[in-house]
Amino acid sequence: MGIVFSDLAVSADGFAAGLNQREEEPFGDVDQSWLTGWMFDAYDENKAEVDAIVESGATIMGRNMFGPVRGEWDRDWRGWWGPNPPYHNAVFVLTHYPQDPIEMEGGTTFHFVTDGIEAALERARAEAGEQGISVAGGAGTVNQFLAAGLLDELRLHITPSIVGAGERVFDGVPPQRLERVSVRATSLVTHITYRPLRP
Amino acid sequence: MGIVFSDLAVSADGFAAGLNQREEEPFGDVDQSWLTGWMFDAYDENKAEVDAIVESGATIMGRNMFGPVRGEWDRDWRGWWGPNPPYHNAVFVLTHYPQDPIEMEGGTTFHFVTDGIEAALERARAEAGEQGISVAGGAGTVNQFLAAGLLDELRLHITPSIVGAGERVFDGVPPQRLERVSVRATSLVTHITYRPLRP
């Protein structure tokens, strides 16, 4: 069975997004390049980590990572990623509002799951088979999985910046020790992988 | 002129101490070994970083790092470190309550500064000469120096743990980019040094 993992690009103070995430600013009140510049400006140097983000058999994400629509799905929204999203597998979007699946180019289909993270994980497992499952974000969703003991591996990509407010990794997660699996520093980012230590 | 630096041992979520710091538990409601175990249990491996913490010409610390006494100095308190503290220089303790200096063995003298961080820094500079000045903590004091643009180097020693609440590095510090100067991982801790990027 594949592992359940998350990749989060965060500031030195742990924020994966600023306040006021919205359609024009998916990362809210923060210069997005502070958090994700390393993926684009230094792709060659960070290729292993960038490519690993989408190496999964299925994907789970929070609704706010999928898009800016809140409440009922009252408009046609197909994600931030254009007609051919980078996931190329089944993406389970956590939401309180049911909606029919949306099939995209390249093998990505967005499914909308209204019965919580365990249900989403079960559906993702059925889809992923022996492959890993990516909990793509945002931080709130990753924190839910961490708090529930459902995440096997957290890959933080720590950028040299202070964001100060927004969506923060570890918020609401019970105190615990972690195992630090690996550290790799490149010019723009420090990659640290942790595994929760289950009792 | 020496640099102004801080060393903070923090959890993965940035806490340098838990809630409820008190005489019996200087680090509050957290197992102190989670944050500082690497300094003692793996000293050989982390010798360079541990030794560098006290390589300064003068030291500045917040009152809560100096001790558990709050309000007036209504009891004899000489720090947590016994008769011969590890600083071996002039230590300027930030407080609102004046008190005469306390001379310890080994060259450490605690001075009590009631007129703020700039005044403490000025006195520390006069004492340190060409040597560096250590802002020893806690996190609240380090954050004050960061927010005021008075810190040249922040050395985080990130331990694999989630603490969840307490004194957190970067709280209240304005959003900004940092320069990441160095990263070194040993078995129990990840050392990351940042420099604020002044405009």
Interface residues (C-beta under 8 A of the other chain):
Chain A: A12 D13 G14 V30 W34 L156 I158 P160 S161 I162 V163 G164 V169 F170 D171 V173 P174 P175 Q176 R177 L178 E179 R180 V183 A185 T190 I192 Y194
Chain B: A12 D13 G14 V30 W34 L156 I158 P160 S161 I162 V163 G164 V169 F170 V173 P174 P175 Q176 R177 L178 E179 R180 V183 A185 T190 I192 Y194
